[in-house]
Amino acid sequence: MLQVQVLRQNPEWVKERLAIKHFANQGLVEEIIALDDERKKLQLESDTLQSKVNAASKEIGMLMGKGQKEEAEAKKQEVAAIKASLLPLADQQTEIEKQLGEKLVLLPNLPSEKVPAGKTPADNVVVREGGMKPQLSADALPHWDLIKKYDIVDFETGVKITGSGFPLFKGKGAKLQRALTQYFLDFNTAAGYTEYLPPLMVNEATAYGTGQLPDKEGQMYYMPADNFYMIPTAEVPVTNIYRDEIVKESDLPIKMTAFSACFRREAGSFGADVRGLNRVHQFDKVEIVQLVHPEKSYEVLEEMVSHVEKLLNTLELPYRILRLCGGDMSFASALTYDFEVFSAAQQKWLEVSSVSNFEAFQTNRMKIRFKDEKGKSQLVHSLNGSSLALPRIMASLLENNQSSEGISLPAVLHSYFGGKVIS
């Protein structure tokens, strides 16, 4: 959630940044400032009346001390009248603050100056590429056929158990999922991230804190009986660990990693992009999250991008890094880098990670603060990234490493998987 003072300082600049994200309701900025003006006016009126109450109360004490009971009683009546006028004023303040909050959450985060202009994924900027694209034989298979050939994922039984988009991993497929998960967690903890295993359901306050509500409620699975949401990513519960807390400046950065199943309705998805493991409703992912000093968040963002890039290099997969344009960014992000791996049999790039800086957008909602050297409370900045999402990594590993002997796995997975080849 944006801070009101940011809007007040330079509303025209705010509108310019919102336009980069193609946010249409520019008039919302003036509405929020007008509500804040009303809030300030009511607060001043309330403070003035309260000062009168305080002054009159002291005067009552002095009058009573002097034995001037009639004058003290008259002053009490005056205080009672002022207090009575404060009650409707408090109700008005509560209503204005409610309206202000409801308007503020409709504004997306402001994009960084580094965000390129553009509206669609075609406008994203390729930062760099790495790895070598394999040369496959003419009879190379896409991963959904390889899955059947080696009997490692059962989509049909997944449909029977739950529905479309809920794959059932089996045998060496389940083992590869477990191997990837453990390797990713070990890679992250070796870099100083503390491991967590979070709940898979969150309450409304938690989903609100990271910006899923009110922006993405239609994409989350919801259980109305308990008012819980299935998590779309471990970012949601992990970032909320420090909600409503003041952390020590010396404890920054706080580095966290977590494995979880992720649940996404993916409403409106169809066609070739959803075949096999390209897009599913339940998938496993390892996440990294950092809470950092605001002056260091962009430096940390680059460090996190480098961390994910090193991880992809160890998997020997061809990849590219994209800086997302304004129109392709999430509601909460200030700057996002996407990682895509090349899936050779499909001849297409598949997104496997997003690494984002949210600045103070999430932490303002969650009230995660630290006290600086002067004792003043400041909001920390939050960042997160996928490290990594498993389905498309698995799809790319299967397709890129296929041969007549089977699927050759990268060296870093041999000890985790307990073998070198899926055959």
N, C-alpha and C positions, 0 to 999 in steps of 0.2 A: 504494500500500500504506500502510495506517495505521501510525503509529508506536506502539510498545508503550506508551511513556510516556503517550500520550494516553488509552489504555484504562485505565491504572493510576490516573491522576489522578482520574477520575470515571466509573467504569464504568456507573453508573445513567444518567448523562446520555448516554453513548455509546449505550446501549440505546434511549433515547428518540429519539435522532437516527436510529438504524437503523430504528426503527419507522416513521418518516416515509417511508422508502424501501420499507416493507413487507417488510423483511428478516426472515425467520421464525426463523432459527437464533440466537436471542438467547443461548443457552447457550455459543456459541462464544467469547464475550467472557471468561467465567470460565475456559474451557479454556485460552485463550491466557495469561491472567494466571497460572494454575496452572503452565503450562509455563515461563513466565518466572521464577516463583519457584524452580522446580527448576533452571533455568539459572543463576540467581544463587547458589543453594546450592552447586552444583557448582563454579562459578567461585571462590567464597570458599574452598572446600575445596582447590581447585587452587592458588590464590594462597598459602594458608597453607603447603601442602607445599613450594611453590617457594621460599618465604621460608626454610624450614628448610634446603633444599638450598643456597641462597645463603649462609646463615650458616655451615653446616657446611663449605662450600667455602673460605670465608675462614679458618676455624679450621684446616683441613688445611694451608693455606699457612703459617700461623703455627707449627704443630707441626713442619712440615718445616724451617722456618727455624731452629727450636730443636734440630733433630736428633732429635726424638722420632718416629722412623719407625714404631714399633709402634702408638703412639696415632693417628698419621696414617692408618695402614693400617686401623685399626678404624673410624675416622671415614669412610673411603672406602667401607667396606662398608655403613655406615649410610646414606650418600648414595645408594649403588646400590639399596638397598632402597626408599628413598623414591621414587627415580626410577621404579622398577618399578611402584610403586603409582599413579604419575601416568599411566601409559599407559592403563589401563582407564578412568580418570577422563576422559581426553581423548576416548576413544571415546564415553563417555556424553554428554559435552558436545556432540560433533558430532551425535549422534543427536537430542538434545533441540533443538538449534538447527535441525536439518532439520525436525523436527515443528513447531516454532514457525513457521518460514517457510511451511510447507504450510498451516497454519491461518490465518496472517495474510492470505494472498492470497485467501482465501475471503470476507473482509469487504469490502463495498463502501465507497466513500468516504462520509464523513459529510456529509449535506446542510447547507448554510448555513441560518442562522436565517431568511433571506429566502425559503426554499423553502416554497411553500404546501402544505398537507396535501391529499391526494387520491390516487387510485389509477389513474385512466384519463385519456386525453387530454381528456376532457370536463371534467376538474377543473383544467386549466391556466388561468392567469389572463391575460387580454388586457391588456397594458400600454398599448398605443396602436396606432392605425391611421393609415395615410397613403395618399396617392394617391387617384385617382378611379376608381371602377368604371365601365367603359364600358357604354354602352347598345347592344347588338348587335341586328341585324335578326332577324326570326323564323326566317330560313333560315341563321343562323350555324352554322358547322361546328366540331366538336371538332378538336383538333390532329391526331388520327390520320387524319381525313379530309382535312384541309388538306395534310398531308404527302404523301398520294397525289395530290391535285389538282395540287400544284406539283412533285411528283417529287423530293423533297429528302431523304427517308430511306427506305431499302429494308429493311423488316423481314423479308420473305420470303427474300431472299438472305442476310441475317444468320443466319437459321435454318439455311439450307443450309450456310453456312461453319462455323458454330459450334453454334448452338442458339437456343432462345427466350430473349429478353432481351438479345441482342447485336445492336443496330441497326447498319446500314451507312449512314453519312451520305454523301451524294453531291451533286455540283454546288453549288447555292447553300446547301444544308443543311450541307455540309462547310465552306463558306466562312463561314457564320454562326457555326459552332462555333469556327472559328479567330479570327474577329473578336471574339467574346465573350471568349475566352481571353486574347487580347492586351490587350483593353481592361481586363479585371479585373486583370491583372498590372501594367499601367501605372498604374492607379488605386492599387494597393497600394504599388508602389515609390515613387510620388510622396508617399506618406504615411510614408516612411522604412523600409519593409520591404525587406530584402535578398532578392533572388530566388534560388531554388534549383531545380534539376531533379533530383529524387531517383530512386533505383532503384525499380522497380515490384515487386520481391520483397524480402522481409526475412527475417532468421533468427529463431529462436525467442526469443533474448534481446531483440531489438528489439520484437517483438510483445508480449512480457511487459512491457517497460518502460512502454508507454503504456496497459496494462490490457486489451489484446485477449485475452491469455492470462492465466489459464485461463478467462476469462468468455465469449469469443465465438469459440472455435475452430470451432464448427459453422457460423458465418456466413462464414468465410474459405475461399478456395480454397487447398488444401494440396498440395504436391509432396513426397511422402514420400521419393523417391529422394535429394533434396538437403536435406530438412527445411527447406524455404523456404515462405513464405506470400505469396500475392499481396496487395498492400496494399488495405485497404478505404478508405483516405484517405491523403493526403500527410502528415497529422499524424503518422502512425506513424514513417516514416523521418526526417522533419524534426526532430521533438522529440528523437529519439535522437542527433542530431548531437553534442550536448554530453553524452552519457552518460559517466559516470565521470570527469567533469572538474570542476575548481574554477575558476569564472570570476571575473573581477575585479568587485568591487562597482561600480566606475566604469563597467563595460561594460553594466550593466543600465539599461534593459530591452534585451533582445536580440529584435529583430523580424525574422521570417522569413516569406516567402511562397513558394508553390510551386504549379505546375500539375502535375497527374498524371492518368492514367487511374486509375479506382477499380474494384475488383472485389468484388462481394458476392453470395453465394449466394442471399440473400433467401428462405431456406427457409420454407415455409408461407404465402407470399404468393399471393393468388389474387383473382379477381373484377375488378370495375370499377377498383379501385385500381391494377391493373397494366397497364391498357390503354395502348397507345402508349408515350409517354416517361414516364408516371407512375412506373413502377418497372422498372428494368432491371438486368441483372447486371454490365454494364460501362458506365461513364459517365465523363465528364471533369469535373474540379472544380479550382478554385483555392482554396487554403487560406491562412489566416494563422495564425501561431503566435507567441506571446511567452513569454519567460522573464523574470520580473520579481522585484523585491524583494518579500518576503512582505507588507510593510506597505502595498504599493501595488496588490496584485492586484485588489481590487474596484473601485478607481478605474480601473484599466486595463480591466477587464471592461466598464465603462460606455463607455469610449472606443472599444473594439472594436465594441460594439453600435452606437454612433453612426456609426462608420466604415462598417459594412455597411448601415445605414439610408441614409446619404448615397449609397452606390452604387446601392441600389434606387431611390432618388428620381431619379437620373440616367437610369435605364431607363424612367421614367414608368410604373411598374407599381403597381397598388394592392397594399398589403401590410398585414400586421399583425404585431406582436411579442408573443410569449407568454412568460410566465415559467412554466417547467415545474413541475408538482407532483411530489412525492416519488416517486409510483408510476410516473411517465412518464420519469424521468431515467435517464441511463446509469449503469453500474456505477461509473465513475471520477469522475463529475462532482460538484462541490459546489454549483454553481448554473448553470443553463442557460437561455438565451433562445433560442427558436426564431423564425425568420422564415418567414412564409408569404405567398405571392403569390396573388391571386385569379385563377382561370382562368375567364373569363366564359362561355365556351361550355359548360363542364362545370358551372358554378355551384358551384364548390368551391374551398377553400383548399388550396394545395400547398406543402409544406415545401421551402424552398430553402437554408436555412442554420440551423446551430446554433452558438451562441457560448457557450463554457463556461469556467468557472474550475475547475481541478482542484486548486487549492491545492498542497499538497506530496505529493499522492497518487501522481502519476506520478514526480516528481523523487526521491522516496524510493526507488522501485524502480530508477531510473536513476542515483542518487547524483550528481545535478547540484547543486553547492553553490557558495557564495561565502563569503569571509571578511569578517566585519564589522570595524568600527573597532578592536575589542579583539582581533582575530586569531582569533575563534572561528568555526568553520565552521557555516554554516546552509544549509538547503535553500532553493533558489529556488522560486517558484511558477510553474506552467505554465498557459497559456491557449491556446485555439485557436478558430477559427471558419471557416465556409465563406464564401468571398468570390469567387465563389459557385459552387453546383452547377449545371451547365449544362442537364441534360435538362428540368427543370420550368420553368426560366427560359425556355427555348426554347418549351416548350408554351404558357406564358402569353403570351409575345410574339406567337406565331402566332394564338392565339385572340382576344386582346384587340384586336389591331390589324388584323383582317381587314376587307376591304371588297370591293366589286365590282372595284376596280382592282388588288387584290393585298394583300400584307402590308406595311404601312408600318412602317419601323423607327425607333426613337428617334434623335434627332439625334446623340447621342454616338457612335452606331455607324456613321454614314454614311461617315466617312473610313476606318474600319477595314474595313468591308464593301465599300467602293467603290461604294456606291449607296444609294438611299433606300427602295427597294421590292423585295420578292420577288414576281415576277409570272410 
